[in-house]
């Protein structure tokens, strides 16, 4: 950390300036930032060494002109009659130091499924909120608790910079390990608690619940990869909705090829098929729009910590809604900070109230077509994100006096399997217990 010293910048003039500099060096007086000028030398010296120059000045007959004085001592001397300013500066410094001991801002990044409000509620249950002391925050504890409370949070990082608590997290599907080794990521993912999951008959582990993989659509099989279980269909087969694709069991035979036993497990694999899906959407021509025909009014206020203070405004008395008007609220808040990470517990709040009425209007034919087309493209985009290939699209958009209609058939190719548990009665029947 640099030391703040009292310094004097001066100009030495005379015929023996070089001798003066040599005498200063021989007497151990440090001179800094020497600049040679015509018959003069500009230099900087510590204030404590300035008085030591008097005998050297008399010996060399030079003159010293003070150009500037810098340092805390000179600052306080110049403001010695402004004691209230010095006290205010000291109090302000103390307040800033005290505020630096607390958290005044919590930022959350990386969340999509879990909203900021949900994460903030979880932090509040751990007594972590704006206004809490930084020394009382257990960062590793926050990371562990968030992972326990929300299953789909796979990674959490909590850090403090300045007066800001930064929470970074990642959300994703968890994977489980099956008997075949490696992580399983089939059509259906299942995560069970090992302590709470009961043992099932002939299962490979306590976390495996016996289940078949069945088709969710009438389809033509275009891809078949079995990781666990026994395949019940082949490539190119036509299947009906509810047919078993992969059986959640493995047949074990004796040496004479007679059936010895059946082991039950959770079927897993990648099954894709080509199928057709009906698409139909209707759109009303008449719709509600907001008519902003009233006069808006504004309010100003500020927040200190969790306390909100609203400034009085004459518009509150004269800007009230007329009968039947609704109000749209526009809210804006600006939080003050000294640095990008040093937030203060003060915020400026601006609120505007805009009255409106709901009125009925009709879409034009062009608008109806654009709305229907946009929604269809959005639906197709969502299918592609799920790994579904669009083979053909026969959806047409028609218009009439009442509105628009989008109707047709989509030919798709994609995952068709879904997990269906095997009932205990079926397992008991197959193992011969009945």
ROSE-139390 format. One record per residue (C-alpha): residue number from 1; residue in one letter; x negated, y, z negated. Coordinates in steps of 0.5 Angstrom, whole numbers, plus 2048, in hexadecimal, padded with zeros to 3 digits. Layout:
BEGIN
[rec NUM, "A", [X, Y, Z]]
...
This chain:
BEGIN
[rec 1, "X", [800, 800, 800]]
[rec 2, "X", [7FD, 807, 802]]
[rec 3, "X", [7FB, 80B, 7FC]]
[rec 4, "X", [7FE, 812, 7FC]]
[rec 5, "X", [7F9, 817, 7FB]]
[rec 6, "X", [7F8, 81F, 7FA]]
[rec 7, "X", [7F4, 822, 800]]
[rec 8, "X", [7F2, 828, 802]]
[rec 9, "X", [7F0, 82A, 80A]]
[rec 10, "X", [7EC, 830, 80B]]
[rec 11, "X", [7E7, 833, 810]]
[rec 12, "X", [7E0, 835, 80E]]
[rec 13, "X", [7DC, 83A, 811]]
[rec 14, "X", [7D5, 83D, 811]]
[rec 15, "X", [7CE, 83C, 814]]
[rec 16, "X", [7CD, 836, 80F]]
[rec 17, "X", [7D3, 832, 810]]
[rec 18, "X", [7CF, 82B, 812]]
[rec 19, "X", [7CA, 82C, 80C]]
[rec 20, "X", [7D1, 82D, 808]]
[rec 21, "X", [7D3, 826, 80B]]
[rec 22, "X", [7CD, 823, 809]]
[rec 23, "X", [7CD, 826, 802]]
[rec 24, "X", [7D4, 823, 801]]
[rec 25, "X", [7D2, 81C, 803]]
[rec 26, "X", [7CC, 81C, 7FF]]
[rec 27, "X", [7D0, 81E, 7F9]]
[rec 28, "X", [7D5, 818, 7FA]]
[rec 29, "X", [7DB, 81D, 7FC]]
[rec 30, "X", [7DF, 81A, 802]]
[rec 31, "X", [7E1, 81E, 808]]
[rec 32, "X", [7E6, 81B, 80D]]
[rec 33, "X", [7E8, 81D, 814]]
[rec 34, "X", [7E2, 821, 815]]
[rec 35, "X", [7E3, 825, 81C]]
[rec 36, "X", [7DE, 82A, 81E]]
[rec 37, "X", [7E0, 831, 821]]
[rec 38, "X", [7DB, 837, 823]]
[rec 39, "X", [7D8, 839, 81D]]
[rec 40, "X", [7DD, 835, 818]]
[rec 41, "X", [7DF, 82E, 816]]
[rec 42, "X", [7E6, 82C, 814]]
[rec 43, "X", [7E7, 827, 80F]]
[rec 44, "X", [7EB, 823, 80A]]
[rec 45, "X", [7E9, 822, 803]]
[rec 46, "X", [7EC, 81F, 7FD]]
[rec 47, "X", [7EF, 825, 7F8]]
[rec 48, "X", [7EB, 822, 7F2]]
[rec 49, "X", [7E5, 823, 7F6]]
[rec 50, "X", [7E6, 82A, 7F8]]
[rec 51, "X", [7E4, 82D, 7F2]]
[rec 52, "X", [7DD, 82A, 7F3]]
[rec 53, "X", [7DC, 82E, 7F9]]
[rec 54, "X", [7DA, 834, 7F5]]
[rec 55, "X", [7D3, 834, 7F4]]
[rec 56, "X", [7D2, 831, 7FB]]
[rec 57, "X", [7D5, 837, 7FE]]
[rec 58, "X", [7D1, 83C, 7FA]]
[rec 59, "X", [7CB, 838, 7FC]]
[rec 60, "X", [7CC, 838, 804]]
[rec 61, "X", [7D0, 83F, 804]]
[rec 62, "X", [7D6, 83C, 808]]
[rec 63, "X", [7DD, 83E, 807]]
[rec 64, "X", [7E3, 839, 806]]
[rec 65, "X", [7EA, 83A, 809]]
[rec 66, "X", [7F0, 836, 807]]
[rec 67, "X", [7F4, 834, 80C]]
[rec 68, "X", [7F9, 82F, 809]]
[rec 69, "X", [7FB, 82C, 802]]
[rec 70, "X", [7FE, 825, 802]]
[rec 71, "X", [800, 820, 7FD]]
[rec 72, "X", [805, 81F, 7F7]]
[rec 73, "X", [801, 824, 7F2]]
[rec 74, "X", [802, 82A, 7F8]]
[rec 75, "X", [809, 828, 7F9]]
[rec 76, "X", [80B, 828, 7F2]]
[rec 77, "X", [807, 82E, 7F1]]
[rec 78, "X", [80B, 832, 7F7]]
[rec 79, "X", [812, 830, 7F4]]
[rec 80, "X", [810, 831, 7ED]]
[rec 81, "X", [816, 836, 7EC]]
[rec 82, "X", [81B, 831, 7EF]]
[rec 83, "X", [81B, 82C, 7EA]]
[rec 84, "X", [822, 82A, 7EC]]
[rec 85, "X", [820, 828, 7F3]]
[rec 86, "X", [81A, 824, 7EF]]
[rec 87, "X", [81F, 821, 7EB]]
[rec 88, "X", [824, 81F, 7F0]]
[rec 89, "X", [81F, 81C, 7F4]]
[rec 90, "X", [81D, 817, 7EE]]
[rec 91, "X", [824, 816, 7ED]]
[rec 92, "X", [826, 814, 7F4]]
[rec 93, "X", [820, 810, 7F5]]
[rec 94, "X", [822, 80C, 7EE]]
[rec 95, "X", [829, 80B, 7F1]]
[rec 96, "X", [826, 808, 7F8]]
[rec 97, "X", [822, 803, 7F4]]
[rec 98, "X", [828, 801, 7F0]]
[rec 99, "X", [82C, 800, 7F6]]
[rec 100, "X", [826, 7FC, 7F9]]
[rec 101, "X", [828, 7F7, 7F4]]
[rec 102, "X", [82E, 7F5, 7F7]]
[rec 103, "X", [832, 7F2, 7FD]]
[rec 104, "X", [836, 7F7, 801]]
[rec 105, "X", [837, 7F4, 807]]
[rec 106, "X", [838, 7EC, 809]]
[rec 107, "X", [837, 7EA, 811]]
[rec 108, "X", [839, 7E4, 813]]
[rec 109, "X", [837, 7E1, 81A]]
[rec 110, "X", [838, 7DB, 81E]]
[rec 111, "X", [83F, 7D9, 81C]]
[rec 112, "X", [844, 7D8, 821]]
[rec 113, "X", [849, 7D3, 81D]]
[rec 114, "X", [848, 7D6, 816]]
[rec 115, "X", [84A, 7DD, 816]]
[rec 116, "X", [846, 7E2, 812]]
[rec 117, "X", [84C, 7E3, 80D]]
[rec 118, "X", [84C, 7DC, 80C]]
[rec 119, "X", [844, 7DC, 80B]]
[rec 120, "X", [845, 7E2, 806]]
[rec 121, "X", [84A, 7DE, 802]]
[rec 122, "X", [845, 7D9, 801]]
[rec 123, "X", [840, 7DD, 7FF]]
[rec 124, "X", [844, 7E1, 7FA]]
[rec 125, "X", [846, 7DA, 7F7]]
[rec 126, "X", [83E, 7DA, 7F6]]
[rec 127, "X", [83E, 7E1, 7F3]]
[rec 128, "X", [83B, 7E3, 7F9]]
[rec 129, "X", [83E, 7EA, 7FC]]
[rec 130, "X", [83C, 7F1, 7FD]]
[rec 131, "X", [83A, 7F4, 7F6]]
[rec 132, "X", [837, 7EE, 7F3]]
[rec 133, "X", [82F, 7EE, 7F1]]
[rec 134, "X", [82A, 7EB, 7F6]]
[rec 135, "X", [827, 7E8, 7F0]]
[rec 136, "X", [82D, 7E4, 7EE]]
[rec 137, "X", [82E, 7E1, 7F5]]
[rec 138, "X", [82B, 7DA, 7F6]]
[rec 139, "X", [82A, 7D9, 7FE]]
[rec 140, "X", [829, 7D2, 7FE]]
[rec 141, "X", [82F, 7D1, 7FA]]
[rec 142, "X", [833, 7D5, 7FF]]
[rec 143, "X", [830, 7D1, 805]]
[rec 144, "X", [832, 7CA, 802]]
[rec 145, "X", [839, 7CC, 7FF]]
[rec 146, "X", [83B, 7CF, 806]]
[rec 147, "X", [839, 7C8, 809]]
[rec 148, "X", [83D, 7C4, 804]]
[rec 149, "X", [843, 7C9, 805]]
[rec 150, "X", [844, 7C9, 80C]]
[rec 151, "X", [842, 7C2, 810]]
[rec 152, "X", [841, 7C5, 817]]
[rec 153, "X", [83B, 7CA, 814]]
[rec 154, "X", [835, 7C6, 816]]
[rec 155, "X", [830, 7CB, 814]]
[rec 156, "X", [830, 7D1, 810]]
[rec 157, "X", [82B, 7D6, 80E]]
[rec 158, "X", [82B, 7DC, 809]]
[rec 159, "X", [826, 7E2, 808]]
[rec 160, "X", [826, 7E9, 805]]
[rec 161, "X", [823, 7EF, 808]]
[rec 162, "X", [824, 7F5, 805]]
[rec 163, "X", [82B, 7F6, 802]]
[rec 164, "X", [82E, 7F1, 808]]
[rec 165, "X", [82F, 7E9, 807]]
[rec 166, "X", [82F, 7E6, 80D]]
[rec 167, "X", [832, 7DF, 80E]]
[rec 168, "X", [831, 7DC, 815]]
[rec 169, "X", [834, 7D5, 816]]
[rec 170, "X", [835, 7D0, 81C]]
[rec 171, "X", [83B, 7CC, 81D]]
[rec 172, "X", [83C, 7C5, 821]]
[rec 173, "X", [83E, 7BE, 821]]
[rec 174, "X", [83B, 7B9, 81C]]
[rec 175, "X", [839, 7B3, 81E]]
[rec 176, "X", [839, 7AC, 81B]]
[rec 177, "X", [834, 7A6, 81C]]
[rec 178, "X", [837, 79F, 81E]]
[rec 179, "X", [834, 798, 81E]]
[rec 180, "X", [831, 799, 825]]
[rec 181, "X", [82C, 79E, 822]]
[rec 182, "X", [82C, 7A5, 824]]
[rec 183, "X", [831, 7AA, 823]]
[rec 184, "X", [838, 7A9, 826]]
[rec 185, "X", [83C, 7AE, 82A]]
[rec 186, "X", [841, 7AB, 82E]]
[rec 187, "X", [848, 7AD, 830]]
[rec 188, "X", [84A, 7AE, 829]]
[rec 189, "X", [846, 7B0, 823]]
[rec 190, "X", [847, 7AE, 81C]]
[rec 191, "X", [844, 7B0, 815]]
[rec 192, "X", [846, 7AD, 80F]]
[rec 193, "X", [843, 7AE, 808]]
[rec 194, "X", [83F, 7A8, 806]]
[rec 195, "X", [842, 7A8, 7FF]]
[rec 196, "X", [849, 7A8, 800]]
[rec 197, "X", [849, 7A4, 806]]
[rec 198, "X", [84C, 79D, 804]]
[rec 199, "X", [849, 796, 807]]
[rec 200, "X", [84D, 793, 80D]]
[rec 201, "X", [84D, 78C, 80F]]
[rec 202, "X", [847, 78A, 813]]
[rec 203, "X", [845, 791, 814]]
[rec 204, "X", [83D, 792, 816]]
[rec 205, "X", [83D, 798, 810]]
[rec 206, "X", [841, 79B, 80B]]
[rec 207, "X", [842, 7A1, 80F]]
[rec 208, "X", [845, 79D, 816]]
[rec 209, "X", [84C, 79D, 816]]
[rec 210, "X", [84E, 798, 81B]]
[rec 211, "X", [852, 79B, 821]]
[rec 212, "X", [853, 79A, 829]]
[rec 213, "X", [852, 79F, 82E]]
[rec 214, "X", [858, 7A0, 832]]
[rec 215, "X", [85A, 7A4, 838]]
[rec 216, "X", [85E, 7AB, 837]]
[rec 217, "X", [860, 7AB, 83F]]
[rec 218, "X", [862, 7A7, 845]]
[rec 219, "X", [85B, 7A6, 848]]
[rec 220, "X", [856, 7A3, 84D]]
[rec 221, "X", [850, 7A1, 849]]
[rec 222, "X", [84A, 7A5, 84D]]
[rec 223, "X", [845, 7A4, 847]]
[rec 224, "X", [844, 79F, 842]]
[rec 225, "X", [83E, 79F, 83C]]
[rec 226, "X", [83F, 79A, 836]]
[rec 227, "X", [83B, 79C, 830]]
[rec 228, "X", [83F, 798, 82B]]
[rec 229, "X", [844, 793, 82C]]
[rec 230, "X", [847, 78F, 831]]
[rec 231, "X", [849, 791, 838]]
[rec 232, "X", [850, 790, 83A]]
[rec 233, "X", [850, 793, 841]]
[rec 234, "X", [84B, 794, 847]]
[rec 235, "X", [849, 799, 84B]]
[rec 236, "X", [84F, 79A, 850]]
[rec 237, "X", [854, 798, 84C]]
[rec 238, "X", [85B, 79B, 84C]]
[rec 239, "X", [85D, 79C, 845]]
[rec 240, "X", [864, 79F, 841]]
[rec 241, "X", [864, 7A4, 83C]]
[rec 242, "X", [863, 7A0, 835]]
[rec 243, "X", [85F, 79A, 838]]
[rec 244, "X", [859, 798, 834]]
[rec 245, "X", [852, 79A, 838]]
[rec 246, "X", [84D, 797, 833]]
[rec 247, "X", [84F, 792, 82D]]
[rec 248, "X", [84D, 794, 826]]
[rec 249, "X", [84A, 78D, 825]]
[rec 250, "X", [845, 788, 827]]
[rec 251, "X", [846, 781, 828]]
[rec 252, "X", [841, 77C, 825]]
[rec 253, "X", [840, 775, 828]]
[rec 254, "X", [83D, 76E, 826]]
[rec 255, "X", [838, 76B, 82A]]
[rec 256, "X", [83E, 766, 82D]]
[rec 257, "X", [841, 76D, 82F]]
[rec 258, "X", [847, 76D, 82A]]
[rec 259, "X", [849, 773, 827]]
[rec 260, "X", [845, 774, 820]]
[rec 261, "X", [848, 77A, 81E]]
[rec 262, "X", [84A, 781, 820]]
[rec 263, "X", [846, 787, 81D]]
[rec 264, "X", [84A, 78E, 81D]]
[rec 265, "X", [847, 795, 81E]]
[rec 266, "X", [848, 79C, 821]]
[rec 267, "X", [848, 79B, 828]]
[rec 268, "X", [844, 7A0, 82C]]
[rec 269, "X", [842, 7A2, 833]]
[rec 270, "X", [843, 7A7, 839]]
[rec 271, "X", [849, 7A6, 83D]]
[rec 272, "X", [84B, 7AA, 843]]
[rec 273, "X", [851, 7A9, 847]]
[rec 274, "X", [854, 7AD, 84D]]
[rec 275, "X", [85B, 7AF, 84B]]
[rec 276, "X", [861, 7B4, 84D]]
[rec 277, "X", [864, 7B9, 848]]
[rec 278, "X", [86A, 7BE, 849]]
[rec 279, "X", [869, 7C5, 848]]
[rec 280, "X", [86F, 7CA, 847]]
[rec 281, "X", [86F, 7D1, 844]]
[rec 282, "X", [875, 7D6, 845]]
[rec 283, "X", [874, 7DD, 844]]
[rec 284, "X", [87A, 7E2, 843]]
[rec 285, "X", [87A, 7E9, 847]]
[rec 286, "X", [87D, 7ED, 841]]
[rec 287, "X", [878, 7EE, 83C]]
[rec 288, "X", [877, 7F3, 836]]
[rec 289, "X", [872, 7F9, 836]]
[rec 290, "X", [870, 7FE, 831]]
[rec 291, "X", [872, 805, 833]]
[rec 292, "X", [86D, 80A, 82F]]
[rec 293, "X", [872, 810, 82F]]
[rec 294, "X", [871, 813, 828]]
[rec 295, "X", [86C, 817, 825]]
[rec 296, "X", [866, 814, 821]]
[rec 297, "X", [863, 816, 81A]]
[rec 298, "X", [85D, 814, 817]]
[rec 299, "X", [85A, 813, 810]]
[rec 300, "X", [853, 814, 80E]]
[rec 301, "X", [850, 810, 808]]
[rec 302, "X", [84A, 80D, 805]]
[rec 303, "X", [848, 807, 801]]
[rec 304, "X", [843, 806, 7FB]]
[rec 305, "X", [842, 7FF, 7FA]]
[rec 306, "X", [849, 7FC, 7FA]]
[rec 307, "X", [84C, 802, 7F8]]
[rec 308, "X", [850, 806, 7FE]]
[rec 309, "X", [851, 80D, 7FD]]
[rec 310, "X", [856, 811, 802]]
[rec 311, "X", [855, 818, 804]]
[rec 312, "X", [85C, 81C, 804]]
[rec 313, "X", [85F, 81E, 80A]]
[rec 314, "X", [865, 822, 80C]]
[rec 315, "X", [866, 81E, 812]]
[rec 316, "X", [868, 818, 80D]]
[rec 317, "X", [86E, 81D, 80C]]
[rec 318, "X", [870, 81F, 813]]
[rec 319, "X", [86E, 819, 817]]
[rec 320, "X", [873, 814, 815]]
[rec 321, "X", [876, 80F, 81A]]
[rec 322, "X", [87D, 811, 81C]]
[rec 323, "X", [882, 80B, 81C]]
[rec 324, "X", [881, 805, 820]]
[rec 325, "X", [87A, 806, 821]]
[rec 326, "X", [874, 801, 81F]]
[rec 327, "X", [86D, 803, 81D]]
[rec 328, "X", [866, 801, 820]]
[rec 329, "X", [861, 802, 81B]]
[rec 330, "X", [85A, 803, 81E]]
[rec 331, "X", [854, 802, 819]]
[rec 332, "X", [84D, 804, 819]]
[rec 333, "X", [848, 804, 813]]
[rec 334, "X", [841, 806, 813]]
[rec 335, "X", [83C, 803, 80E]]
[rec 336, "X", [836, 808, 80C]]
[rec 337, "X", [82F, 805, 80C]]
[rec 338, "X", [828, 808, 80B]]
[rec 339, "X", [824, 803, 810]]
[rec 340, "X", [827, 7FD, 814]]
[rec 341, "X", [827, 7F8, 80E]]
[rec 342, "X", [828, 7FD, 808]]
[rec 343, "X", [830, 7FE, 808]]
[rec 344, "X", [833, 803, 803]]
[rec 345, "X", [839, 802, 7FF]]
[rec 346, "X", [83D, 808, 803]]
[rec 347, "X", [841, 807, 809]]
[rec 348, "X", [845, 80D, 80D]]
[rec 349, "X", [84C, 80A, 80E]]
[rec 350, "X", [850, 80D, 814]]
[rec 351, "X", [857, 80A, 815]]
[rec 352, "X", [85C, 80D, 81B]]
[rec 353, "X", [864, 80B, 81B]]
[rec 354, "X", [866, 80B, 822]]
[rec 355, "X", [86E, 80A, 823]]
[rec 356, "X", [871, 806, 828]]
[rec 357, "X", [878, 803, 82B]]
[rec 358, "X", [879, 7FC, 82E]]
[rec 359, "X", [87C, 7FD, 835]]
[rec 360, "X", [87D, 7F8, 83A]]
[rec 361, "X", [87A, 7F8, 841]]
[rec 362, "X", [87A, 7F3, 847]]
[rec 363, "X", [874, 7F0, 84A]]
[rec 364, "X", [873, 7F1, 851]]
[rec 365, "X", [872, 7EB, 856]]
[rec 366, "X", [86A, 7EC, 857]]
[rec 367, "X", [86A, 7ED, 84F]]
[rec 368, "X", [86D, 7E6, 84E]]
[rec 369, "X", [869, 7E3, 853]]
[rec 370, "X", [863, 7E5, 850]]
[rec 371, "X", [865, 7E3, 849]]
[rec 372, "X", [867, 7DC, 84B]]
[rec 373, "X", [860, 7DB, 84F]]
[rec 374, "X", [85C, 7DE, 849]]
[rec 375, "X", [85F, 7D9, 844]]
[rec 376, "X", [85E, 7D3, 849]]
[rec 377, "X", [857, 7D5, 84A]]
[rec 378, "X", [856, 7D6, 843]]
[rec 379, "X", [859, 7CF, 842]]
[rec 380, "X", [855, 7CC, 847]]
[rec 381, "X", [84F, 7CF, 844]]
[rec 382, "X", [850, 7CC, 83D]]
[rec 383, "X", [851, 7C5, 840]]
[rec 384, "X", [84A, 7C6, 844]]
[rec 385, "X", [847, 7C8, 83D]]
[rec 386, "X", [84A, 7C1, 83A]]
[rec 387, "X", [846, 7BD, 840]]
[rec 388, "X", [84C, 7BC, 844]]
[rec 389, "X", [84B, 7BD, 84C]]
[rec 390, "X", [851, 7C0, 850]]
[rec 391, "X", [852, 7BB, 856]]
[rec 392, "X", [858, 7BF, 859]]
[rec 393, "X", [85C, 7C4, 857]]
[rec 394, "X", [863, 7C5, 85A]]
[rec 395, "X", [866, 7CA, 855]]
[rec 396, "X", [86B, 7CF, 859]]
[rec 397, "X", [86D, 7D6, 856]]
[rec 398, "X", [874, 7D8, 858]]
[rec 399, "X", [878, 7DE, 856]]
[rec 400, "X", [880, 7E0, 855]]
[rec 401, "X", [884, 7E5, 852]]
[rec 402, "X", [883, 7E2, 84B]]
[rec 403, "X", [87B, 7E2, 84C]]
[rec 404, "X", [876, 7DD, 84E]]
[rec 405, "X", [874, 7D6, 84E]]
[rec 406, "X", [86E, 7D2, 84E]]
[rec 407, "X", [86F, 7CA, 850]]
[rec 408, "X", [86B, 7C5, 853]]
[rec 409, "X", [867, 7BF, 852]]
[rec 410, "X", [85F, 7BF, 850]]
[rec 411, "X", [85B, 7B9, 852]]
[rec 412, "X", [856, 7B8, 84C]]
[rec 413, "X", [850, 7B4, 84B]]
[rec 414, "X", [84D, 7B4, 844]]
[rec 415, "X", [84D, 7B0, 83D]]
[rec 416, "X", [854, 7AC, 83B]]
[rec 417, "X", [852, 7A8, 835]]
[rec 418, "X", [855, 7AA, 82E]]
[rec 419, "X", [854, 7A6, 828]]
[rec 420, "X", [859, 7A2, 825]]
[rec 421, "X", [858, 79E, 81E]]
[rec 422, "X", [859, 796, 81E]]
[rec 423, "X", [85E, 795, 819]]
[rec 424, "X", [85C, 790, 813]]
[rec 425, "X", [862, 78B, 815]]
[rec 426, "X", [85F, 78A, 81C]]
[rec 427, "X", [858, 789, 819]]
[rec 428, "X", [85B, 784, 814]]
[rec 429, "X", [85F, 780, 81A]]
[rec 430, "X", [859, 780, 81E]]
[rec 431, "X", [855, 77D, 818]]
[rec 432, "X", [85A, 778, 817]]
[rec 433, "X", [85C, 77A, 810]]
[rec 434, "X", [864, 77A, 811]]
